[in-house]
Amino acid sequence: MEYCPDKWVMVKFVTENQVTYKILASWAETYLGGASWKLNSGCTRIEEDDDWYFFYGYSGSVYRCHKKSYGMTGYTMGVYSHWQKQVDESEGASMEIMPEETNFMEIRYE
């Protein structure tokens, strides 16, 4: 399955001995429905062309993310804040949004 979000960010999840990078994707409201979001299963590799990143996930999905669409909507900020509270209450775990200027091609995903 391929997804092409309106906005996206990369979230770095760290547990005691594992680092996982995931795409938090969001789509704007449409006349058929409200705003939505999706978190991929975790990035296994990446490809790029001039305008797009292609993030491949553990589930076999591909997130085609436009390089100029990095960021969150108010809706996904709320989702992320909820997760952050849960992570803050757990021991040995952390979570952060990667900065927009991150060189996503240089990250080791596996």
N, C-alpha and C positions, 0 to 999 in steps of 0.2 A: 504494500500500500504506500502511495506517495502522498505527502501532505505539503501544502504550500501556505504557510501562515501569513497573516497580515503583519504581525509583529512577532518577535522572538527574542529570547535571551538564552544564554547558556548558564546552567546552574551547576556548580561544583559541589558534590556531596562527598564528605569525608567521614568514614567510620574508623574504628581502631586500626584496621590494616587494609583499607580499600579506599580508592578514590574513583568516583564515577562522575562522568560529565553527562548531563541530560539537557535536552532542548525543551524549554517551556514555551509553547507556541500559543498564539491567540488569534482569534478571528473576530472582526467587528460585527456588530448587530446587522442583521439583514431584514428585509421585509418578511421573510419566512420564519425567522426565529431570532432569539437573543444572542448576545455575545457568548463565545465559547472559548475553551482552552483545552490543551492536551499536553501531557508530559510524556516524552518518549521513553523507551525502555532503557536507554543508556547508549551513548555513542560508541561505536566500535571502530569507525574510520570516517574520513572526510575526503571529499573531492571538491574542486572549485572550478569555475570559469570566470569570465570577466565580471559578471554581475551576481552570481549565485554561489552559495555554499550548499553542498549536498552531504547531509549528515546521515550515516547509515546506523541503524539501531540493532540491538540484540534480537528484536522480534522480527527483523527483516524489513521493517519500514524504512522509508527514506524521507527526510525532511528537507525540502528544497526551500532554502531561506535566502531572501534577497539581502545583499550586503548592506543596503541602505535602510533596512526595516528593523534594525536592532533596537529593542526597547520593549517596554511593557505598557499595557493599558491600565487604567485604574482598576479594572476588574482583576487582571492578573497580579497587580500589586497586592490586592487584598488576599488572593489565594496564597501568594508567596509569604505574606506577613503571617498568615495562619500557620503555615508550615514552619516558619522561623521560630514561632513560639514553642512549637512541639520539639524542635531540634534543640532549642536553648534549655529545655527541661530534661533532655537526655544526656547521659554521660558518654564521652568518647566520640561524639558526633558533631559535625559542623556543616554549614551550608553557606554558600555565597554566590552572588551573581558575578560572573566574569565581566570585567570592564569591556566596553565597546571596542577599545583599541587593542584588545587581545589578538595575538596572531594565532587564530584557531588552527591553522595548518601545522603549527609546531607542537601542538599538544599531543602527548602519547595517550591514546584512548584505551588501549588494552595493556 
